[in-house]
Amino acid sequence: MDKNNIGDMAWLDLTVDDAESVRDFYQQVIGWKSDNVSMGDYEDFVMLSPKGGDAQAGICHARGGNADLPPVWLPYFLVADIDQAVSAVEQNGGAMVTDIKSMGSDRYVIVKDPAGAHCALYYKG
């Protein structure tokens, strides 16, 4: 997937209390491999395709910057301008779940649509 096409899903994350057991679950059920991602005092996981090792998703602890994220699979959709996208969310009946967060030069925010479904809007800086 080309991660630079606006509107594409750029990433898929799952944030849970016990990331290790959920990582193990998906390794057994889907066949994913995993690689550790240092978060300072703990590690999250990037899940890798069993063939080729391409990154498929993240399984994260509900700690630090992820403490306020819901325990659901969360797609991250690319947007051209995150501030404009947040404004459009609010003008069209959605709501912000988190403040805009930064990861290097990238920025993202968790929102919910008018039906209450969550997703992330992701700006690649």
Secondary structure, DSSP 8 states (H G I E B T S, - for coil): --TTSTTSEEEEEEEES-HHHHHHHHHHHT--EEEEEE-SSSEEEEEE-TTT--EEEEEEES-GGGTTS-SSEEEEEE-S-HHHHHHHHHHTT-EESS--EEETTEEEEEEE-TTS-EEEEEE--
